[in-house]
Amino acid sequence: MLFNSLEFVIFLPVVFALYWFVFNRKTSHQNALILVASCVFYGWWDYRFLGLILMSVVVDYFAGLGLEKATIPWRRKAILAGSLLFNLGLLGFFKYYNFFVDSWVDMLRAMGFAAEHTWTLNIVLPVGISFYTFQTLSYTIDVYRGQIRATRDFIAFAAYVSFFPQLVAGPIERASHLLPQIRHPRTFIYRQGVDGLRLILWGLFKKVVIADSLAPEVDYIFSNYQDVSGGTLLLGAVYFAFQIYGDFSGYSDIAIGVSKLFGFELMSNFKFPYFSRNISEFWHRWHISLSTWFRDYLYFPLGGSRVSRPKAIRNIFIIFLVSGFWHGANWTFIAWGGMHALLYLPSFFLKRNRRFREGVVAQQARFPTAYECWRIAITFGFVTLAWIFFRSPDLGAAWGYLNGIISQGLTPLGSTTGLLYILPLLLLEWHLRRDERSLVISRHKGLRYAVYIIMGFLVYNRMFTSEVQFIYFQF
């Protein structure tokens, strides 16, 4: 079920009414409703995928109980290994099996051996499998580390894994943050509900009005990169940068907003990443739930930066390459991750990778300084070039696209109508840059509601004309 669909417009108020007016006497009843609603929401695509989630829930629920009970180190390691092998095995089979087979066949052909694609399978990728797999893994690992206690409430744990607002595209929640909220009683807070509705509206605006409006131009330019000018190719890359941002951050905003309606607070997933002043700051602002997941469960266990310089560089490449591979079974994603690793190294060598971690651009001033504008522009430019690999179907197309920008010149620019969607988004986000959840457009009530009405009208006008799937559903 898509957030930008008529089905969800009916689904959400029905579940909301049942949650607060029928099942509100006991937390366990509300959790059971969340679980049932999540199954309906996810099963709307294909009910057969529910079996995979159920298996993950059962395996990690009992793995958590086993880890809590076991005292012998080798037994605890064996339980953890079993959970990792099961979850990563499912993810690897459904997402990467054909990739590895095709890569093996290509390598044999390059070596002069005859090989056919006889081992590939017609596998349908379950929606959101990368997200809920990482969510269950974080639970098992945290129990193993002793950072949280294993829960004995199966319904609460199943609701945590399958929580429908963030099930298919995040944020990737930690059990230490979301599970206690599920287990404890909730009360409806008017202020929280209003904030949730604002976030839903803002998320739908970024998805339906911004991202979906840019999508046709992006598709045309990337499909015909050999026949358009270098300026058009550059615009296409910029359009995609904002398409994927509006699409993905829009989903996160809607997920956070819907969760607020049910009394839950999810972690922030985006904090105005295109205002970043270096690549390190970009990764503290983009897909935060994934970048912190890799930091805590991969980068730090490898030693992070507190090792020798060669090992620290190795760790940087590992985390970025794995992050790229997480996004999809294609060499383009690995190249995208590798590019970000290379872009990150200058900040690491100059010890500026933590320089802007908590900073806000032009925190006291109304406008950024010329130096800040320069840093933002350079960072955005490098990020946009990397997005070309992310968007292209293969490495050959990505290199051809880049070559077209370089060799054909930047004129003519082609259609600039996409900028009419990008500029208002940038202005609004600049105004809100100190708090990605406030959405208080103005202190003047009349102006604030006028903006909300305009946004609502634009969303309504475009929402049901074409229900475009969210980009990150494929990951």
N, C-alpha and C positions, 0 to 999 in steps of 0.2 A: 504494500500500500504506500503510495507516494504522499508526502506532505502537501504537495500542490495538486491534489486530486479532489474530486467531488466526494469520493468515498471517505476520505479522511475528514472532510468538512462535516460529514454526518457522524463519523466514528467518534471524533474527539468529544463533542458535547454529550453524547450518549454515555460514554465511559466516565466523563467528568460528573454527570448527574448521578450515576450509579455509585461512584466512588464516595461522594460527599453526602448523599442523601439516603442511600440504601445500605451501603456496606460500611458506614462510618462508625458503627458501634464498637468494632474490634479491629485492631491493626491487622490481625491475621486474616480477617475477611477482606480487607482492602488489598493486602498482598496477594491473596488468591485471585482477586479481580484483576490486579495488574498482570499476573501471570497469564490468565485467560485472555485478556486484552492483547497482551504481547504475542501470544500464539496466533490470534486472529490477524493481527497487524502483519506479522511475518509470513504466516501461511497464505496470505492474500496473493503472494507471488506464486508459491508452489508449496503445498502442504507437506510434500515429501522432505523438504529441507528441515522441517521441524524435528525429524529424527536425529539429525546431526547435532542440533543444539541440545536435545534431550540427552544424547550420549555424553556430550561434554559436561553437562550439568551433573549427571550421575557419576561419571568418573572423577571429576574434581571435588564433588561433595564428599565422596568416600575417601578420596586421597587426603583431603583436609582432616577428616576424622582419624585416618590412619596415622598421619603425621603427628597429630596431637597425642595419640596414644603411644606411639613408638618411642622408645628411649635409646635403643641401640643405634649408633650412627649409621652403620651400613644399611640397616633396614629403612631408616628415614631417607637415605640417599636413593635407595631402590624405589621407594614410593614416589619420590619426586621425579626420578628418571622415568618411571612408568607414565606419570602424568604428562611430562614433556614429550615423550615418544608418541603417546596417543594423540595429543592435540596437534603437535607439529606434523605428525604423520598424516592426519586428516587434511591439514592445511596443505602440506606438500603434495598429496595425491590429487586433490581437486584443483589446486592452483598451479602446480609446477610440473606435474608428471609429463605432459606433452612437451613442455619447454625443454626438459632434460633429454627426452627422447629425440626431439628434433635437433638439439645441439650435438648429441652424440652421432646422429646420422650425418650431419654436416661435417663433423670432424673426420669421420671415416671417409667421406667423399673427398675431402681435402687431402687425405693421405693416399688416395688412389684406389680405395676399396669400393666395390659396388655395394650400395645400401639403399633400401627402400623404406618408406614410412609405413612399415608393417606393424609397428608396435604402438602407434598412437591410438587414443581412445576418444570417443565422442563424449566428453565430460562437460556437464553444465556446471559453471562456477556458482556455488551457493552465495546468495547476496549477503554481504557483510561478514563473511567467514573470517577474514583477517582481523576484524574488530573484536568480535566476541571471543575468538580464540585467545587473543592477547589479554582480554579481560579475565578469562578464567585462569590463564597461566599466572597472572599477577597475584591472584588469590592463593594459589598453591605455593608459589615461591615465598610469599609473605608469611604464610603459615609455617613453612619450613624454616624460615629465618627467625621465627619467633616474634615477628612484628605485629601480628594479629592472632587472635584465637580462632580456631575453627568453629563454624556455626553448626548447630544441630538442627536448626530450623530449615528443613529442605525447601519449603515453599518460599521462604525469604531468600534463600540462596538462588533458587531458580528464577525468582523475580529480579534479583540483582543481575544475573547473567543475561536475561532476556528482556530487560526493561525497554519497552518499545520506543520511547523517544530517541534513545541513542544507540539502539541495537545495531543498525545496519551501517552507520557512518560516524559513530562516535558522538561526543568525546569518549575516549577509552578510559572508563572510570576504574579507580582502584577500589578494592573491597574495603580498605580502611576508611575510605571517604563515603561511599554510597551505601554499603551494607548496614552500617549503624543507623542511617536514616531510614532504611527499609524496616529495620527491626523495631524502631522506636515509634511511638504514637505521633501522628501528625494532626495539626489543626490548620484550618484554612485561614490565611492571613491576607486581608484585602490588598495591602500594599504589595505583597509578593505576587498576588494574582495579576494586578495591574502591570507590574514590571514584566511579568510573563507574557501578557498580551502585547506589550510594546515590542518585546524581543521577537515574538512570532511575526508581527507585522514587518519589522525591520528585516528579518530573515527572508520572508516571502518577497519583500521588495528587492533584496539583493539577488535572489534566485530568479524570480519570475520576470522582473522588469529589467534588471541589469544583465545577468548571466545569459538568460534565454534570448534576449535581444541581440547579444553579441554572438551567440552560437552560430547562426547561419553564415555570418561573414567569416568567422573563424573556419568553419567547415569548408567554405568555398576556397578561401586562400590557401589552406593547407592541402586541399585536394588538387589545386591547380598551381602549385608553387613554381612549376617550370614555365608557366605562361604569363606570369604577372611581374610587375616591376619590383625592384629592390625596396622601394619605399612602401609599396603595398605589402610586401613580405614583412617588413619591420612593423607596420601597423598591425598585421595579422598576429604577430608574436605579442605585441602589447595588448591587443584585444583578448587573446587567450589568457594572458596573465590576469586580467580582470574578470574574464569569464570563470576561470577555475576558482578565483578568490570569492567572487560573488556566489558561485554555486556551492562551494564547500563551507565557507564561513556562514553562508545563509542557512545551510542545513544545521550547523552547530547552534546558531542563534535560535532557530525554531526548536531544536531539541532542548536547549536550556530553558526556553520560554515555556514549552509544554510541561517540562518537569516542574517548573515553579507552580503551575496550576494545580499540581498534585502534591505540593508541599516539599519538593526536593530541590536541592541546589547542586547542580553539576559544575565541574571545573570549567574555567574559561579555556577555549581552544584557539582563539585568534585574538591578537591585540594589535591591530593596525600594522600588519607586517610590512606594508609597502612604505611606511615611514621609517624603516630601519636605516641605520647609518653604517652598518657593515654586515657581513654574512652571519657573524655570530649573533648579533642582535636579531636578525631576521629569524633565526631558528629558535630564539626565545619568544618569538611572536607568532610563528606559523605552526599550525598543527601541534600545539603545545602538548597535548595528551600523548601523542606518539613520540615526539622528541624526548620528553621526560621519561617515557617508558624505556626507550633504548638507552638513555643515560643511566637509569637506575638498575636495569636488569642485564645490560650488556657492557656499556662503556666503563662504569665503575668496577664491575667484577674483573674486567681486563686490566685494571690498574689506572684507568683514566689518564690524566696528565701527570700523575705523581709517580712516574716511572722514567726511565732514560728517554732521551729525545727520540731515538729511532723507534722505541716501543710506543711512545706517545703518538708519533706520526702514524704508526701502524694502526693504533686504536682509532684514530680519527678516520682513516680510510675504511676500516671495518664497519664502523657505525654508520657512515654515510652510504657505503655500498649495500649494506644489509637493509638500510632504510629504503634505498632505491628499489631493491629486489622485492621488498615487502609490498610495494605498490603494484607489481605485476610481473608476469613471466615473459619479459621481453628485455633484450639487451639495451633498449633505449632507456629504460628505467635505471639500469645499472650505470649507464653512461651519465645519466642525470645526477645520480648520487656521487659518482666520481668527480664530476665537475664541481659540485658543492664542496667536496672534500678539498679540492685544489683551491677553491675560492676562500675556504676557511683558514688555510695554512698561513697566509700573511698575518692575519689577526693573531694567530697562535704564536708565530715566531716573534712578533712585535709585542706580545703580551697585552694585546688589546681585546682579547676575546671576551673579557668580562667588563669592558669599559662602559657599555651602555645597557647592562643587564636590567637595571631597574629604572633607567632614565626615561624621560618623556621629551620629545622634540619641542624646543621652544617652550619650556615648562612655564616660564613666567611671562614671556612675550606673546604678542598676538600672532606674529609671523616668525618663521625660522630665519636664522642668519644665512648669509650667502654661503658660508662654509657648510652649514647643515644641509642646505639645498644641494650643494655639490655632492656631499657624501650620500644623500638619499638618492640622487639621480644615478650616481655610479653604481650603488648597490642594486637599485631597481634594474638598471641596464644589464648587469651580470645575471641577475635572477631571471630576467626575461629571456636572455639568450639560452639559459639552461632549460627554460620551459619548452623551447623548440624540440629538444630531445624527448621531453615528457609527452608532448602532443603527437609527435611523428609516429607513423606506423612501424618504421624500422630505421636502422642507422643510416642506410643509404639515403632515405628521404630527408633525414635530419641534416646530413652533410650537404645534400643538394639545396635545402632551404637556406642554410647558412651561406653557402657559396653564392646563391642568388642575391642575398643581401649585400655581400661584399663586391661581387663582380658587376652587378647591374646598376649600381648607384641608387641613391635614395630618392630620386625623382622619376616620374611623378609619384605622389603619395597614395593616390587612389582614393577610395571613399573614406571620408573622415566622420561619417555620421555616428560611428561608434563612440567618438569622443563626447557626444551629447549625453551618453549614459555614464561615461567614466567621470567627467568633471563634477557633476552634482554629487556623485558618490564620494569623491575625494574631499570636496568641500564639507560635506556632512561629517565625514570621519575625522577631518582635521578639527572641526568644532567639538567633537566628542572624544578627542584623543586621550584625555586624562582618565577616562573610565569607559571601557568597551560595553558596559552593561547599563549605563545611566539612561541613555536615549532621551534625556531631557533637552529637546532641541532649543528651547528658549524658556526663560523664566516668565515671559508674557504668555498667559494661558491661552489667549485667543490665537496668537501666532502658532503656538505649539499644536493646538488642535487643528488649525488650518493645515499644517504640514502633515499631520496624521491622516486627515481626510483626503488630501491629495495623494498620499502614498497608498491609502486604502483603495481609492478609485483606480489608480494605475494597476494595482495588483488584481483587483476584481476584473478589470477590463482585459487583462492578458491571461489570467490564471487558467481558465478552462478552454482557451483557444487551442492550446497544445500542451499536454502534460509531458514535459521533457524530463527524463530520468536524471537524477543527480549523478554527476561524474564519478564520485567516489563509490557508487554502488558496485562498480566493476572491480573494486579492490577488496 
